Amino acid sequence: MTKLKLGAIPDDKPVKVTLELPAALHRDLVAYSEALSRETGRAIGDPIRLIAPMLERFIATDRGFARSRKVPGSS
């Protein structure tokens, strides 16, 4: 089985954001949601719930961003 970058999605109170996605990206989110559900044994429900954890993961693993946060004077 392939190890996905995301783990189980925590049940957290969301903040509402309106966003338009390309159809191809939405199809990928649906497919990822299905794969994650199989891997974790928990249904994801709406694949849009993946966006926040994916963004969090992306930011947490972006080395350039991490370096920029360590530069004095940057906020």
mmCIF file as gemmi writes it, N, C-alpha and C atoms, coordinates in Angstrom:
data_model
loop_
_atom_site.group_PDB
_atom_site.id
_atom_site.type_symbol
_atom_site.label_atom_id
_atom_site.label_alt_id
_atom_site.label_comp_id
_atom_site.label_asym_id
_atom_site.label_entity_id
_atom_site.label_seq_id
_atom_site.pdbx_PDB_ins_code
_atom_site.Cartn_x
_atom_site.Cartn_y
_atom_site.Cartn_z
_atom_site.occupancy
_atom_site.B_iso_or_equiv
_atom_site.pdbx_formal_charge
_atom_site.auth_seq_id
_atom_site.auth_asym_id
_atom_site.pdbx_PDB_model_num
ATOM 1 N N . MET Axp A 1 ? 0.841 -1.181 0 1 0 ? 1 A 1
ATOM 2 C CA . MET Axp A 1 ? 0 0 0 1 0 ? 1 A 1
ATOM 3 C C . MET Axp A 1 ? 0.884 1.24 0 1 0 ? 1 A 1
ATOM 4 N N . THR Axp A 2 ? 0.502 2.237 -0.739 1 0 ? 2 A 1
ATOM 5 C CA . THR Axp A 2 ? 1.238 3.494 -0.819 1 0 ? 2 A 1
ATOM 6 C C . THR Axp A 2 ? 1.035 4.295 0.46 1 0 ? 2 A 1
ATOM 7 N N . LYS Axp A 3 ? 2.113 4.877 0.979 1 0 ? 3 A 1
ATOM 8 C CA . LYS Axp A 3 ? 2.028 5.722 2.166 1 0 ? 3 A 1
ATOM 9 C C . LYS Axp A 3 ? 1.72 7.138 1.714 1 0 ? 3 A 1
ATOM 10 N N . LEU Axp A 4 ? 0.553 7.653 2.096 1 0 ? 4 A 1
ATOM 11 C CA . LEU Axp A 4 ? 0.148 9.003 1.722 1 0 ? 4 A 1
ATOM 12 C C . LEU Axp A 4 ? 0.767 10.017 2.674 1 0 ? 4 A 1
ATOM 13 N N . LYS Axp A 5 ? 0.937 11.246 2.197 1 0 ? 5 A 1
ATOM 14 C CA . LYS Axp A 5 ? 1.532 12.292 3.026 1 0 ? 5 A 1
ATOM 15 C C . LYS Axp A 5 ? 0.595 12.76 4.132 1 0 ? 5 A 1
ATOM 16 N N . LEU Axp A 6 ? -0.708 12.624 3.938 1 0 ? 6 A 1
ATOM 17 C CA . LEU Axp A 6 ? -1.647 13.039 4.966 1 0 ? 6 A 1
ATOM 18 C C . LEU Axp A 6 ? -2.056 11.845 5.807 1 0 ? 6 A 1
ATOM 19 N N . GLY Axp A 7 ? -2.316 12.108 7.069 1 0 ? 7 A 1
ATOM 20 C CA . GLY Axp A 7 ? -2.85 11.085 7.948 1 0 ? 7 A 1
ATOM 21 C C . GLY Axp A 7 ? -4.327 11.337 8.146 1 0 ? 7 A 1
ATOM 22 N N . ALA Axp A 8 ? -4.873 10.818 9.218 1 0 ? 8 A 1
ATOM 23 C CA . ALA Axp A 8 ? -6.29 11.012 9.513 1 0 ? 8 A 1
ATOM 24 C C . ALA Axp A 8 ? -6.589 12.502 9.679 1 0 ? 8 A 1
ATOM 25 N N . ILE Axp A 9 ? -7.744 12.922 9.197 1 0 ? 9 A 1
ATOM 26 C CA . ILE Axp A 9 ? -8.143 14.329 9.272 1 0 ? 9 A 1
ATOM 27 C C . ILE Axp A 9 ? -8.824 14.555 10.621 1 0 ? 9 A 1
ATOM 28 N N . PRO Axp A 10 ? -8.275 15.487 11.432 1 0 ? 10 A 1
ATOM 29 C CA . PRO Axp A 10 ? -8.894 15.732 12.739 1 0 ? 10 A 1
ATOM 30 C C . PRO Axp A 10 ? -10.259 16.395 12.572 1 0 ? 10 A 1
ATOM 31 N N . ASP Axp A 11 ? -11.146 16.114 13.516 1 0 ? 11 A 1
ATOM 32 C CA . ASP Axp A 11 ? -12.456 16.745 13.512 1 0 ? 11 A 1
ATOM 33 C C . ASP Axp A 11 ? -12.305 18.084 14.205 1 0 ? 11 A 1
ATOM 34 N N . ASP Axp A 12 ? -12.178 19.143 13.416 1 0 ? 12 A 1
ATOM 35 C CA . ASP Axp A 12 ? -11.881 20.471 13.933 1 0 ? 12 A 1
ATOM 36 C C . ASP Axp A 12 ? -12.903 21.45 13.371 1 0 ? 12 A 1
ATOM 37 N N . LYS Axp A 13 ? -13.257 22.455 14.155 1 0 ? 13 A 1
ATOM 38 C CA . LYS Axp A 13 ? -14.222 23.45 13.688 1 0 ? 13 A 1
ATOM 39 C C . LYS Axp A 13 ? -13.58 24.28 12.571 1 0 ? 13 A 1
ATOM 40 N N . PRO Axp A 14 ? -14.158 24.245 11.376 1 0 ? 14 A 1
ATOM 41 C CA . PRO Axp A 14 ? -13.563 24.948 10.241 1 0 ? 14 A 1
ATOM 42 C C . PRO Axp A 14 ? -13.916 26.435 10.197 1 0 ? 14 A 1
ATOM 43 N N . VAL Axp A 15 ? -13.119 27.173 9.451 1 0 ? 15 A 1
ATOM 44 C CA . VAL Axp A 15 ? -13.385 28.563 9.118 1 0 ? 15 A 1
ATOM 45 C C . VAL Axp A 15 ? -13.837 28.549 7.666 1 0 ? 15 A 1
ATOM 46 N N . LYS Axp A 16 ? -14.921 29.215 7.358 1 0 ? 16 A 1
ATOM 47 C CA . LYS Axp A 16 ? -15.475 29.18 6.018 1 0 ? 16 A 1
ATOM 48 C C . LYS Axp A 16 ? -14.66 30.056 5.072 1 0 ? 16 A 1
ATOM 49 N N . VAL Axp A 17 ? -14.271 29.452 3.949 1 0 ? 17 A 1
ATOM 50 C CA . VAL Axp A 17 ? -13.528 30.132 2.891 1 0 ? 17 A 1
ATOM 51 C C . VAL Axp A 17 ? -14.178 29.736 1.573 1 0 ? 17 A 1
ATOM 52 N N . THR Axp A 18 ? -14.383 30.7 0.696 1 0 ? 18 A 1
ATOM 53 C CA . THR Axp A 18 ? -14.938 30.406 -0.621 1 0 ? 18 A 1
ATOM 54 C C . THR Axp A 18 ? -13.799 30.341 -1.62 1 0 ? 18 A 1
ATOM 55 N N . LEU Axp A 19 ? -13.786 29.278 -2.411 1 0 ? 19 A 1
ATOM 56 C CA . LEU Axp A 19 ? -12.676 29.024 -3.311 1 0 ? 19 A 1
ATOM 57 C C . LEU Axp A 19 ? -13.175 28.301 -4.548 1 0 ? 19 A 1
ATOM 58 N N . GLU Axp A 20 ? -12.691 28.691 -5.703 1 0 ? 20 A 1
ATOM 59 C CA . GLU Axp A 20 ? -12.998 27.969 -6.932 1 0 ? 20 A 1
ATOM 60 C C . GLU Axp A 20 ? -11.794 27.129 -7.301 1 0 ? 20 A 1
ATOM 61 N N . LEU Axp A 21 ? -12.042 25.85 -7.602 1 0 ? 21 A 1
ATOM 62 C CA . LEU Axp A 21 ? -10.976 24.931 -7.982 1 0 ? 21 A 1
ATOM 63 C C . LEU Axp A 21 ? -11.161 24.497 -9.43 1 0 ? 21 A 1
ATOM 64 N N . PRO Axp A 22 ? -10.067 24.271 -10.14 1 0 ? 22 A 1
ATOM 65 C CA . PRO Axp A 22 ? -10.19 23.655 -11.461 1 0 ? 22 A 1
ATOM 66 C C . PRO Axp A 22 ? -10.795 22.258 -11.301 1 0 ? 22 A 1
ATOM 67 N N . ALA Axp A 23 ? -11.585 21.847 -12.286 1 0 ? 23 A 1
ATOM 68 C CA . ALA Axp A 23 ? -12.256 20.547 -12.226 1 0 ? 23 A 1
ATOM 69 C C . ALA Axp A 23 ? -11.253 19.413 -12.042 1 0 ? 23 A 1
ATOM 70 N N . ALA Axp A 24 ? -10.115 19.485 -12.702 1 0 ? 24 A 1
ATOM 71 C CA . ALA Axp A 24 ? -9.106 18.42 -12.594 1 0 ? 24 A 1
ATOM 72 C C . ALA Axp A 24 ? -8.582 18.315 -11.158 1 0 ? 24 A 1
ATOM 73 N N . LEU Axp A 25 ? -8.38 19.443 -10.505 1 0 ? 25 A 1
ATOM 74 C CA . LEU Axp A 25 ? -7.916 19.412 -9.115 1 0 ? 25 A 1
ATOM 75 C C . LEU Axp A 25 ? -8.984 18.815 -8.206 1 0 ? 25 A 1
ATOM 76 N N . HIS Axp A 26 ? -10.243 19.145 -8.449 1 0 ? 26 A 1
ATOM 77 C CA . HIS Axp A 26 ? -11.314 18.569 -7.646 1 0 ? 26 A 1
ATOM 78 C C . HIS Axp A 26 ? -11.37 17.054 -7.832 1 0 ? 26 A 1
ATOM 79 N N . ARG Axp A 27 ? -11.205 16.585 -9.06 1 0 ? 27 A 1
ATOM 80 C CA . ARG Axp A 27 ? -11.183 15.13 -9.301 1 0 ? 27 A 1
ATOM 81 C C . ARG Axp A 27 ? -10.029 14.488 -8.548 1 0 ? 27 A 1
ATOM 82 N N . ASP Axp A 28 ? -8.873 15.152 -8.521 1 0 ? 28 A 1
ATOM 83 C CA . ASP Axp A 28 ? -7.73 14.625 -7.776 1 0 ? 28 A 1
ATOM 84 C C . ASP Axp A 28 ? -8.021 14.587 -6.27 1 0 ? 28 A 1
ATOM 85 N N . LEU Axp A 29 ? -8.693 15.608 -5.759 1 0 ? 29 A 1
ATOM 86 C CA . LEU Axp A 29 ? -9.055 15.61 -4.339 1 0 ? 29 A 1
ATOM 87 C C . LEU Axp A 29 ? -10.009 14.455 -4.02 1 0 ? 29 A 1
ATOM 88 N N . VAL Axp A 30 ? -10.949 14.196 -4.912 1 0 ? 30 A 1
ATOM 89 C CA . VAL Axp A 30 ? -11.878 13.086 -4.71 1 0 ? 30 A 1
ATOM 90 C C . VAL Axp A 30 ? -11.104 11.765 -4.684 1 0 ? 30 A 1
ATOM 91 N N . ALA Axp A 31 ? -10.197 11.59 -5.642 1 0 ? 31 A 1
ATOM 92 C CA . ALA Axp A 31 ? -9.404 10.362 -5.706 1 0 ? 31 A 1
ATOM 93 C C . ALA Axp A 31 ? -8.51 10.224 -4.469 1 0 ? 31 A 1
ATOM 94 N N . TYR Axp A 32 ? -7.9 11.317 -4.031 1 0 ? 32 A 1
ATOM 95 C CA . TYR Axp A 32 ? -7.047 11.285 -2.845 1 0 ? 32 A 1
ATOM 96 C C . TYR Axp A 32 ? -7.89 10.939 -1.615 1 0 ? 32 A 1
ATOM 97 N N . SER Axp A 33 ? -9.064 11.531 -1.533 1 0 ? 33 A 1
ATOM 98 C CA . SER Axp A 33 ? -9.965 11.262 -0.419 1 0 ? 33 A 1
ATOM 99 C C . SER Axp A 33 ? -10.314 9.782 -0.343 1 0 ? 33 A 1
ATOM 100 N N . GLU Axp A 34 ? -10.584 9.187 -1.486 1 0 ? 34 A 1
ATOM 101 C CA . GLU Axp A 34 ? -10.901 7.756 -1.519 1 0 ? 34 A 1
ATOM 102 C C . GLU Axp A 34 ? -9.702 6.913 -1.079 1 0 ? 34 A 1
ATOM 103 N N . ALA Axp A 35 ? -8.512 7.278 -1.551 1 0 ? 35 A 1
ATOM 104 C CA . ALA Axp A 35 ? -7.305 6.54 -1.165 1 0 ? 35 A 1
ATOM 105 C C . ALA Axp A 35 ? -7.025 6.698 0.326 1 0 ? 35 A 1
ATOM 106 N N . LEU Axp A 36 ? -7.195 7.898 0.842 1 0 ? 36 A 1
ATOM 107 C CA . LEU Axp A 36 ? -6.961 8.148 2.267 1 0 ? 36 A 1
ATOM 108 C C . LEU Axp A 36 ? -7.977 7.401 3.122 1 0 ? 36 A 1
ATOM 109 N N . SER Axp A 37 ? -9.215 7.349 2.662 1 0 ? 37 A 1
ATOM 110 C CA . SER Axp A 37 ? -10.24 6.597 3.393 1 0 ? 37 A 1
ATOM 111 C C . SER Axp A 37 ? -9.881 5.124 3.475 1 0 ? 37 A 1
ATOM 112 N N . ARG Axp A 38 ? -9.381 4.575 2.369 1 0 ? 38 A 1
ATOM 113 C CA . ARG Axp A 38 ? -8.962 3.171 2.378 1 0 ? 38 A 1
ATOM 114 C C . ARG Axp A 38 ? -7.784 2.966 3.331 1 0 ? 38 A 1
ATOM 115 N N . GLU Axp A 39 ? -6.83 3.897 3.298 1 0 ? 39 A 1
ATOM 116 C CA . GLU Axp A 39 ? -5.621 3.747 4.112 1 0 ? 39 A 1
ATOM 117 C C . GLU Axp A 39 ? -5.897 3.897 5.608 1 0 ? 39 A 1
ATOM 118 N N . THR Axp A 40 ? -6.75 4.851 5.97 1 0 ? 40 A 1
ATOM 119 C CA . THR Axp A 40 ? -6.996 5.122 7.386 1 0 ? 40 A 1
ATOM 120 C C . THR Axp A 40 ? -8.183 4.365 7.944 1 0 ? 40 A 1
ATOM 121 N N . GLY Axp A 41 ? -9.031 3.838 7.055 1 0 ? 41 A 1
ATOM 122 C CA . GLY Axp A 41 ? -10.23 3.147 7.51 1 0 ? 41 A 1
ATOM 123 C C . GLY Axp A 41 ? -11.317 4.093 7.98 1 0 ? 41 A 1
ATOM 124 N N . ARG Axp A 42 ? -11.146 5.381 7.719 1 0 ? 42 A 1
ATOM 125 C CA . ARG Axp A 42 ? -12.136 6.394 8.111 1 0 ? 42 A 1
ATOM 126 C C . ARG Axp A 42 ? -12.593 7.145 6.876 1 0 ? 42 A 1
ATOM 127 N N . ALA Axp A 43 ? -13.904 7.283 6.717 1 0 ? 43 A 1
ATOM 128 C CA . ALA Axp A 43 ? -14.437 8.039 5.588 1 0 ? 43 A 1
ATOM 129 C C . ALA Axp A 43 ? -14.113 9.517 5.771 1 0 ? 43 A 1
ATOM 130 N N . ILE Axp A 44 ? -13.715 10.159 4.698 1 0 ? 44 A 1
ATOM 131 C CA . ILE Axp A 44 ? -13.373 11.581 4.735 1 0 ? 44 A 1
ATOM 132 C C . ILE Axp A 44 ? -14.621 12.432 4.575 1 0 ? 44 A 1
ATOM 133 N N . GLY Axp A 45 ? -15.591 11.929 3.825 1 0 ? 45 A 1
ATOM 134 C CA . GLY Axp A 45 ? -16.775 12.732 3.526 1 0 ? 45 A 1
ATOM 135 C C . GLY Axp A 45 ? -16.439 13.66 2.372 1 0 ? 45 A 1
ATOM 136 N N . ASP Axp A 46 ? -16.631 14.93 2.573 1 0 ? 46 A 1
ATOM 137 C CA . ASP Axp A 46 ? -16.377 15.92 1.529 1 0 ? 46 A 1
ATOM 138 C C . ASP Axp A 46 ? -14.867 16.052 1.3 1 0 ? 46 A 1
ATOM 139 N N . PRO Axp A 47 ? -14.396 15.78 0.083 1 0 ? 47 A 1
ATOM 140 C CA . PRO Axp A 47 ? -12.955 15.859 -0.178 1 0 ? 47 A 1
ATOM 141 C C . PRO Axp A 47 ? -12.38 17.261 0.005 1 0 ? 47 A 1
ATOM 142 N N . ILE Axp A 48 ? -13.235 18.256 0.066 1 0 ? 48 A 1
ATOM 143 C CA . ILE Axp A 48 ? -12.767 19.628 0.298 1 0 ? 48 A 1
ATOM 144 C C . ILE Axp A 48 ? -12.09 19.727 1.671 1 0 ? 48 A 1
ATOM 145 N N . ARG Axp A 49 ? -12.445 18.807 2.586 1 0 ? 49 A 1
ATOM 146 C CA . ARG Axp A 49 ? -11.812 18.798 3.915 1 0 ? 49 A 1
ATOM 147 C C . ARG Axp A 49 ? -10.315 18.519 3.835 1 0 ? 49 A 1
ATOM 148 N N . LEU Axp A 50 ? -9.838 18.034 2.697 1 0 ? 50 A 1
ATOM 149 C CA . LEU Axp A 50 ? -8.411 17.745 2.53 1 0 ? 50 A 1
ATOM 150 C C . LEU Axp A 50 ? -7.58 19.008 2.314 1 0 ? 50 A 1
ATOM 151 N N . ILE Axp A 51 ? -8.203 20.07 1.843 1 0 ? 51 A 1
ATOM 152 C CA . ILE Axp A 51 ? -7.446 21.26 1.442 1 0 ? 51 A 1
ATOM 153 C C . ILE Axp A 51 ? -6.639 21.839 2.6 1 0 ? 51 A 1
ATOM 154 N N . ALA Axp A 52 ? -7.255 22.048 3.748 1 0 ? 52 A 1
ATOM 155 C CA . ALA Axp A 52 ? -6.532 22.65 4.881 1 0 ? 52 A 1
ATOM 156 C C . ALA Axp A 52 ? -5.361 21.786 5.34 1 0 ? 52 A 1
ATOM 157 N N . PRO Axp A 53 ? -5.551 20.471 5.569 1 0 ? 53 A 1
ATOM 158 C CA . PRO Axp A 53 ? -4.395 19.662 5.981 1 0 ? 53 A 1
ATOM 159 C C . PRO Axp A 53 ? -3.302 19.617 4.917 1 0 ? 53 A 1
ATOM 160 N N . MET Axp A 54 ? -3.697 19.636 3.649 1 0 ? 54 A 1
ATOM 161 C CA . MET Axp A 54 ? -2.689 19.647 2.584 1 0 ? 54 A 1
ATOM 162 C C . MET Axp A 54 ? -1.892 20.945 2.604 1 0 ? 54 A 1
ATOM 163 N N . LEU Axp A 55 ? -2.579 22.061 2.787 1 0 ? 55 A 1
ATOM 164 C CA . LEU Axp A 55 ? -1.875 23.344 2.871 1 0 ? 55 A 1
ATOM 165 C C . LEU Axp A 55 ? -0.971 23.393 4.103 1 0 ? 55 A 1
ATOM 166 N N . GLU Axp A 56 ? -1.472 22.894 5.232 1 0 ? 56 A 1
ATOM 167 C CA . GLU Axp A 56 ? -0.652 22.857 6.448 1 0 ? 56 A 1
ATOM 168 C C . GLU Axp A 56 ? 0.609 22.025 6.222 1 0 ? 56 A 1
ATOM 169 N N . ARG Axp A 57 ? 0.433 20.87 5.603 1 0 ? 57 A 1
ATOM 170 C CA . ARG Axp A 57 ? 1.57 19.98 5.321 1 0 ? 57 A 1
ATOM 171 C C . ARG Axp A 57 ? 2.558 20.645 4.369 1 0 ? 57 A 1
ATOM 172 N N . PHE Axp A 58 ? 2.02 21.275 3.334 1 0 ? 58 A 1
ATOM 173 C CA . PHE Axp A 58 ? 2.869 21.958 2.364 1 0 ? 58 A 1
ATOM 174 C C . PHE Axp A 58 ? 3.709 23.04 3.042 1 0 ? 58 A 1
ATOM 175 N N . ILE Axp A 59 ? 3.072 23.875 3.851 1 0 ? 59 A 1
ATOM 176 C CA . ILE Axp A 59 ? 3.783 24.962 4.531 1 0 ? 59 A 1
ATOM 177 C C . ILE Axp A 59 ? 4.797 24.403 5.522 1 0 ? 59 A 1
ATOM 178 N N . ALA Axp A 60 ? 4.426 23.36 6.251 1 0 ? 60 A 1
ATOM 179 C CA . ALA Axp A 60 ? 5.324 22.777 7.252 1 0 ? 60 A 1
ATOM 180 C C . ALA Axp A 60 ? 6.563 22.144 6.627 1 0 ? 60 A 1
ATOM 181 N N . THR Axp A 61 ? 6.469 21.7 5.379 1 0 ? 61 A 1
ATOM 182 C CA . THR Axp A 61 ? 7.595 21.024 4.745 1 0 ? 61 A 1
ATOM 183 C C . THR Axp A 61 ? 8.301 21.874 3.691 1 0 ? 61 A 1
ATOM 184 N N . ASP Axp A 62 ? 7.913 23.127 3.56 1 0 ? 62 A 1
ATOM 185 C CA . ASP Axp A 62 ? 8.551 24.024 2.592 1 0 ? 62 A 1
ATOM 186 C C . ASP Axp A 62 ? 9.798 24.638 3.236 1 0 ? 62 A 1
ATOM 187 N N . ARG Axp A 63 ? 10.955 24.142 2.859 1 0 ? 63 A 1
ATOM 188 C CA . ARG Axp A 63 ? 12.208 24.586 3.481 1 0 ? 63 A 1
ATOM 189 C C . ARG Axp A 63 ? 12.495 26.064 3.227 1 0 ? 63 A 1
ATOM 190 N N . GLY Axp A 64 ? 12.189 26.538 2.032 1 0 ? 64 A 1
ATOM 191 C CA . GLY Axp A 64 ? 12.401 27.954 1.723 1 0 ? 64 A 1
ATOM 192 C C . GLY Axp A 64 ? 11.562 28.839 2.628 1 0 ? 64 A 1
ATOM 193 N N . PHE Axp A 65 ? 10.328 28.443 2.857 1 0 ? 65 A 1
ATOM 194 C CA . PHE Axp A 65 ? 9.454 29.21 3.744 1 0 ? 65 A 1
ATOM 195 C C . PHE Axp A 65 ? 9.991 29.179 5.17 1 0 ? 65 A 1
ATOM 196 N N . ALA Axp A 66 ? 10.435 28.011 5.618 1 0 ? 66 A 1
ATOM 197 C CA . ALA Axp A 66 ? 10.979 27.889 6.969 1 0 ? 66 A 1
ATOM 198 C C . ALA Axp A 66 ? 12.204 28.784 7.139 1 0 ? 66 A 1
ATOM 199 N N . ARG Axp A 67 ? 13.08 28.791 6.116 1 0 ? 67 A 1
ATOM 200 C CA . ARG Axp A 67 ? 14.266 29.664 6.185 1 0 ? 67 A 1
ATOM 201 C C . ARG Axp A 67 ? 13.859 31.127 6.234 1 0 ? 67 A 1
ATOM 202 N N . SER Axp A 68 ? 12.853 31.499 5.449 1 0 ? 68 A 1
ATOM 203 C CA . SER Axp A 68 ? 12.44 32.904 5.407 1 0 ? 68 A 1
ATOM 204 C C . SER Axp A 68 ? 11.869 33.351 6.747 1 0 ? 68 A 1
ATOM 205 N N . ARG Axp A 69 ? 11.307 32.428 7.499 1 0 ? 69 A 1
ATOM 206 C CA . ARG Axp A 69 ? 10.756 32.765 8.819 1 0 ? 69 A 1
ATOM 207 C C . ARG Axp A 69 ? 11.855 32.951 9.85 1 0 ? 69 A 1
ATOM 208 N N . LYS Axp A 70 ? 13.036 32.41 9.586 1 0 ? 70 A 1
ATOM 209 C CA . LYS Axp A 70 ? 14.151 32.528 10.524 1 0 ? 70 A 1
ATOM 210 C C . LYS Axp A 70 ? 14.989 33.771 10.276 1 0 ? 70 A 1
ATOM 211 N N . VAL Axp A 71 ? 14.776 34.43 9.135 1 0 ? 71 A 1
ATOM 212 C CA . VAL Axp A 71 ? 15.548 35.615 8.788 1 0 ? 71 A 1
ATOM 213 C C . VAL Axp A 71 ? 15.126 36.764 9.691 1 0 ? 71 A 1
ATOM 214 N N . PRO Axp A 72 ? 16.087 37.409 10.388 1 0 ? 72 A 1
ATOM 215 C CA . PRO Axp A 72 ? 15.741 38.55 11.262 1 0 ? 72 A 1
ATOM 216 C C . PRO Axp A 72 ? 15.025 39.635 10.467 1 0 ? 72 A 1
ATOM 217 N N . GLY Axp A 73 ? 13.986 40.169 11.085 1 0 ? 73 A 1
ATOM 218 C CA . GLY Axp A 73 ? 13.229 41.236 10.45 1 0 ? 73 A 1
ATOM 219 C C . GLY Axp A 73 ? 12.064 40.743 9.609 1 0 ? 73 A 1
ATOM 220 N N . SER Axp A 74 ? 12.005 39.446 9.333 1 0 ? 74 A 1
ATOM 221 C CA . SER Axp A 74 ? 10.856 38.935 8.57 1 0 ? 74 A 1
ATOM 222 C C . SER Axp A 74 ? 9.763 38.573 9.552 1 0 ? 74 A 1
ATOM 223 N N . SER Axp A 75 ? 8.499 38.667 9.108 1 0 ? 75 A 1
ATOM 224 C CA . SER Axp A 75 ? 7.408 38.313 10.024 1 0 ? 75 A 1
ATOM 225 C C . SER Axp A 75 ? 6.476 37.326 9.442 1 0 ? 75 A 1
